Amino acid sequence: MTTIRPALFVSLLFAPLASAFQNLSQCAICDGSNAGNVVIQISPDGSVLTALPTPATSDEQFVMIMNLLKTQSPTAAVLYMDVIWAGDMAGYLSDLGTLLTPQQLDAPIPFEQDYATVKGVRVGAPYFIDTGFLYYRKDLLAKYGYSGPPTTWDEMEAMAATIQAGEQAHNPNFWGYVWPGAATEGLSCILLEVFATHGAGTIVEEDGTVSLNNPLGLAALTRMVNWIGTISPPSVTSMNNPTSLAAFTAGNAAFHRDWPGALSTIKGTFVEHVTGITLVPSNGGSTRHHGTLGGWMIGVNKHAVAQARAGQLVAELISDAHQIAQFYSHTKMPVSKGIYMGQGLCAPSNPNVTQICDVGTVPSDYLVARWSKVASPNYQATSAMVYSAVNKALLGAVSPRATLALLECQITLRLHGEGALPMQCLTEIAVSTWALTTNLVLTAIALVVVTAAAVGIAVHRNHPVMKAAAPLFCLTICIGGIVLLVSNIAAGLHPARYPGACWATAWLTCIGFMVMMGALFVKHWRVGQIFQQVKSGRAMGVVKITNGDVAKRVALLVALDVVVIGIWMGAQGSSPSYARVMQASTCPCQNADLHQFVTACTLNAGGLWTVVVLHGIVVVWGTVMAIHTRSIPMLLFNESKFMGLTTYNIALIMVLTVPVMVIAEANPSMQLMVRSVACVLVVTLTIVVLFGYKFYLIFSMTPDQITSLTKRTVMDAGTAGKGDDPDVAGVSVAASGRPTAAGTTRPNNHL
């Protein structure tokens, strides 16, 4: 909420009392030398008009009027508004299309009409136009041998330095150039002109682009900073328009930048007959002359009761007759077609009389608008950022480069939010080097373990212990583990530098996990199928489950995973696979301008959770089967307990990892470490638990011991039924596809 500052309160306390009148001709303060110095109050019945004085400065006038609008004053009806206020005040103003005729609305030139229109609604009626010009001392230019005013900044600086050096010999208060360098709206106007005349853009472009932080902008601001103490007094950093004009009219400056209204103040002063006026200099070459668009509009408070009477007053204020009168009395530049900027209204040229027409022809592209429309309703705030930061640069507290970098961040944040901030405004919370290194080391160690296991399985594939465990599927588990571990490497890649890293991580993780877990899952299923009749205690026949049968089921699970991931990618569409995700600083000591982000994969959430659920189902189902098969007697080598333990480990790791990954989303180093350790544990525990004891038996047992173990497991299988049912001893298993005789066993039965 806008509040009245102490300075504003004091200015209102000592301001002239409101004066009542019946029509504008009776209002002595409605059209003073400072436009917009009243708010016209209208009684609800429209019979009583009162001129309410406003503070002297534009910034304080804005605060006062916004307070009246936000409190929905029923009498504060007609408002004098700076052209830059329309965007910020639009929500509180009447649609003038309902109060004025089309002819009245069409009177100003199109450029002015556009500036008075916000989101298609005509909220202001252009009253008069302003723009910046360069005032100069004609007598001093002639004295020092210059035939005319400068046209470029270099020329102006050279002239100012030469004249200053000569004049300071007898007037130590004399300076070459004075201008409003205080932290006020006037400084934003000056900066815009210097930027535009250097070809550096308009600070915020019409499409909303914050453009000020560029090399030409840096050159422009550096030029302004270099003026201080060379051709401009250090005190210029505290001068506003009136105080800098006072220095000029006192004869203490060769050049001065101001609005056309300054001509009224110059009349009757020491420099009245020796002042010239010209365009703001360019930077030479292909650059152009530009002056900041200023001026005032008239608006109507939409909460005022007397809307019709307010419309009548607005029509009178913007009429050609009133604009012509104001041109002659206060040098206010008309906005209406035919008399625009005093066209046809000036007296014949007189070297002893300064008038606006002395400028000559104003180029059609001379006016440069501030960013008030595109920044609506944040212009006042962003302009305050500009003039505050630039004033600090003029004081030498901050370098021009740092000033522009800061402003780019501040303005972008205010207008477009954190997501639009350029990289120089941000601090990335990146994966730490230690996390990347640890991830690679752990993954490399695990890859060595898995590869060694795979080689061992291949080498000893015909050993009875290994053959009983189906070497093909043991190798499949190893291959899945290797793919899953490689996903750790993809996860450590920066998504912005490696755009495919996010999807590569997803594919490798999902396929690797499903190949490894799918093979283990199907092994559980086969064990369960073979021995489910043993558990029931019924007589058994031949159970024929070939390696081909098992392979088909593994392939089906992997194919299902591929389809789901494909649909996931389709749902993602053309959306980027990664994005900057802003993070609040967890440290209160951090600077308020510090904006932290992580570059995170932003894959479609629906697809992500579908994959998580699918894998979760496989893990849960596998865990259930592991529980059911944990005590089944195995031929040759009891593998069911080891498979069960492996599945329990995978389920536990998965349950612990998913929530920790979600909690650690703001810490990419922790996220990488959690998923890295989880993958390494899943793979290495699977390999060690499943194959560790197998390799121990292979390397430690003699052939006779293997034969003895074979006979003992057959006997165990024969007495494992309920109540030692003798029928159980007749179980025949033909995992290889070749049925066996009841009561016998084959050493190559694969589980």
Rosetta blueprint (number, residue, H / E / L):
1 M L
2 T L
3 T L
4 I L
5 R L
6 P H
7 A H
8 L H
9 F H
10 V H
11 S H
12 L H
13 L H
14 F L
15 A L
16 P L
17 L L
18 A L
19 S E
20 A E
21 F E
22 Q L
23 N L
24 L H
25 S H
26 Q H
27 C L
28 A L
29 I L
30 C L
31 D L
32 G L
33 S L
34 N L
35 A L
36 G L
37 N L
38 V E
39 V E
40 I E
41 Q E
42 I E
43 S L
44 P L
45 D L
46 G L
47 S L
48 V L
49 L E
50 T E
51 A E
52 L E
53 P E
54 T L
55 P L
56 A L
57 T L
58 S H
59 D H
60 E H
61 Q H
62 F H
63 V H
64 M H
65 I H
66 M H
67 N H
68 L H
69 L H
70 K H
71 T L
72 Q L
73 S L
74 P L
75 T L
76 A E
77 A E
78 V E
79 L E
80 Y E
81 M E
82 D E
83 V H
84 I H
85 W H
86 A H
87 G H
88 D H
89 M H
90 A H
91 G H
92 Y H
93 L E
94 S L
95 D L
96 L H
97 G H
98 T H
99 L L
100 L L
101 T L
102 P H
103 Q H
104 Q H
105 L H
106 D L
107 A L
108 P E
109 I L
110 P H
111 F H
112 E H
113 Q H
114 D H
115 Y H
116 A L
117 T E
118 V E
119 K L
120 G L
121 V E
122 R E
123 V L
124 G L
125 A E
126 P E
127 Y E
128 F E
129 I E
130 D E
131 T E
132 G L
133 F E
134 L E
135 Y E
136 Y E
137 R E
138 K H
139 D H
140 L H
141 L H
142 A H
143 K H
144 Y L
145 G L
146 Y L
147 S L
148 G L
149 P L
150 P L
151 T L
152 T E
153 W H
154 D H
155 E H
156 M H
157 E H
158 A H
159 M H
160 A H
161 A H
162 T H
163 I H
164 Q H
165 A H
166 G H
167 E H
168 Q L
169 A L
170 H L
171 N L
172 P L
173 N L
174 F L
175 W E
176 G E
177 Y E
178 V E
179 W L
180 P L
181 G L
182 A L
183 A L
184 T L
185 E H
186 G H
187 L H
188 S H
189 C H
190 I H
191 L H
192 L H
193 E H
194 V H
195 F H
196 A H
197 T H
198 H L
199 G L
200 A L
201 G L
202 T L
203 I L
204 V E
205 E L
206 E L
207 D L
208 G L
209 T L
210 V E
211 S L
212 L L
213 N L
214 N L
215 P H
216 L H
217 G H
218 L H
219 A H
220 A H
221 L H
222 T H
223 R H
224 M H
225 V H
226 N H
227 W H
228 I E
229 G L
230 T L
231 I L
232 S E
233 P L
234 P H
235 S H
236 V H
237 T H
238 S H
239 M L
240 N L
241 N H
242 P H
243 T H
244 S H
245 L H
246 A H
247 A H
248 F H
249 T H
250 A L
251 G L
252 N L
253 A E
254 A E
255 F E
256 H E
257 R E
258 D E
259 W L
260 P L
261 G L
262 A H
263 L H
264 S H
265 T H
266 I H
267 K L
268 G L
269 T L
270 F L
271 V L
272 E L
273 H L
274 V L
275 T E
276 G E
277 I E
278 T E
279 L L
280 V L
281 P L
282 S E
283 N L
284 G L
285 G L
286 S L
287 T L
288 R L
289 H L
290 H L
291 G E
292 T E
293 L E
294 G E
295 G E
296 W E
297 M E
298 I E
299 G E
300 V E
301 N E
302 K L
303 H L
304 A L
305 V L
306 A L
307 Q H
308 A H
309 R H
310 A H
311 G H
312 Q H
313 L H
314 V H
315 A H
316 E H
317 L H
318 I L
319 S L
320 D H
321 A H
322 H H
323 Q H
324 I H
325 A H
326 Q H
327 F H
328 Y H
329 S H
330 H H
331 T L
332 K L
333 M E
334 P L
335 V L
336 S E
337 K L
338 G L
339 I L
340 Y H
341 M H
342 G H
343 Q L
344 G L
345 L L
346 C L
347 A L
348 P L
349 S L
350 N E
351 P L
352 N L
353 V E
354 T L
355 Q L
356 I H
357 C H
358 D H
359 V H
360 G L
361 T L
362 V L
363 P L
364 S L
365 D L
366 Y L
367 L E
368 V E
369 A L
370 R L
371 W L
372 S L
373 K L
374 V L
375 A L
376 S L
377 P L
378 N L
379 Y H
380 Q H
381 A H
382 T H
383 S H
384 A H
385 M H
386 V H
387 Y H
388 S H
389 A H
390 V H
391 N H
392 K H
393 A H
394 L H
395 L L
396 G L
397 A L
398 V L
399 S L
400 P H
401 R H
402 A H
403 T H
404 L H
405 A H
406 L H
407 L H
408 E H
409 C H
410 Q H
411 I H
412 T H
413 L H
414 R H
415 L H
416 H H
417 G L
418 E H
419 G H
420 A H
421 L L
422 P L
423 M H
424 Q H
425 C H
426 L E
427 T E
428 E E
429 I L
430 A L
431 V L
432 S L
433 T H
434 W H
435 A H
436 L H
437 T H
438 T H
439 N H
440 L H
441 V H
442 L H
443 T H
444 A H
445 I H
446 A H
447 L H
448 V H
449 V H
450 V H
451 T H
452 A H
453 A H
454 A H
455 V H
456 G H
457 I H
458 A H
459 V H
460 H L
461 R L
462 N L
463 H L
464 P H
465 V H
466 M H
467 K H
468 A L
469 A L
470 A L
471 P H
472 L H
473 F H
474 C H
475 L H
476 T H
477 I H
478 C H
479 I H
480 G H
481 G H
482 I H
483 V H
484 L H
485 L H
486 V H
487 S H
488 N H
489 I H
490 A H
491 A H
492 G L
493 L L
494 H L
495 P L
496 A L
497 R L
498 Y L
499 P L
500 G L
501 A H
502 C H
503 W H
504 A H
505 T H
506 A H
507 W H
508 L H
509 T H
510 C H
511 I H
512 G H
513 F H
514 M H
515 V H
516 M H
517 M H
518 G H
519 A H
520 L H
521 F H
522 V H
523 K H
524 H H
525 W H
526 R H
527 V H
528 G H
529 Q H
530 I H
531 F H
532 Q H
533 Q H
534 V H
535 K H
536 S H
537 G L
538 R L
539 A L
540 M L
541 G L
542 V E
543 V E
544 K E
545 I L
546 T L
547 N H
548 G H
549 D H
550 V H
551 A H
552 K H
553 R H
554 V H
555 A H
556 L H
557 L H
558 V H
559 A H
560 L H
561 D H
562 V H
563 V H
564 V H
565 I H
566 G H
567 I H
568 W H
569 M H
570 G H
571 A H
572 Q H
573 G L
574 S L
575 S L
576 P L
577 S L
578 Y E
579 A E
580 R E
581 V E
582 M E
583 Q E
584 A L
585 S L
586 T L
587 C L
588 P L
589 C L
590 Q L
591 N L
592 A L
593 D L
594 L L
595 H E
596 Q E
597 F E
598 V E
599 T E
600 A E
601 C E
602 T L
603 L L
604 N L
605 A H
606 G H
607 G H
608 L H
609 W H
610 T H
611 V H
612 V H
613 V H
614 L H
615 H H
616 G H
617 I H
618 V H
619 V H
620 V H
621 W H
622 G H
623 T H
624 V H
625 M H
626 A H
627 I H
628 H H
629 T H
630 R L
631 S L
632 I L
633 P L
634 M L
635 L L
636 L L
637 F L
638 N L
639 E L
640 S H
641 K H
642 F H
643 M H
644 G H
645 L H
646 T H
647 T H
648 Y H
649 N H
650 I H
651 A H
652 L H
653 I H
654 M H
655 V H
656 L H
657 T H
658 V H
659 P H
660 V H
661 M H
662 V H
663 I H
664 A L
665 E L
666 A L
667 N L
668 P H
669 S H
670 M H
671 Q H
672 L H
673 M H
674 V H
675 R H
676 S H
677 V H
678 A H
679 C H
680 V H
681 L H
682 V H
683 V H
684 T H
685 L H
686 T H
687 I H
688 V H
689 V H
690 L H
691 F H
692 G H
693 Y H
694 K H
695 F H
696 Y H
697 L H
698 I H
699 F H
700 S H
701 M L
702 T L
703 P H
704 D H
705 Q H
706 I H
707 T H
708 S H
709 L H
710 T H
711 K H
712 R H
713 T H
714 V H
715 M H
716 D H
717 A H
718 G H
719 T L
720 A L
721 G L
722 K H
723 G H
724 D H
725 D L
726 P H
727 D H
728 V H
729 A H
730 G H
731 V L
732 S E
733 V E
734 A E
735 A L
736 S L
737 G L
738 R L
739 P L
740 T L
741 A L
742 A L
743 G L
744 T L
745 T L
746 R L
747 P L
748 N L
749 N L
750 H L
751 L L
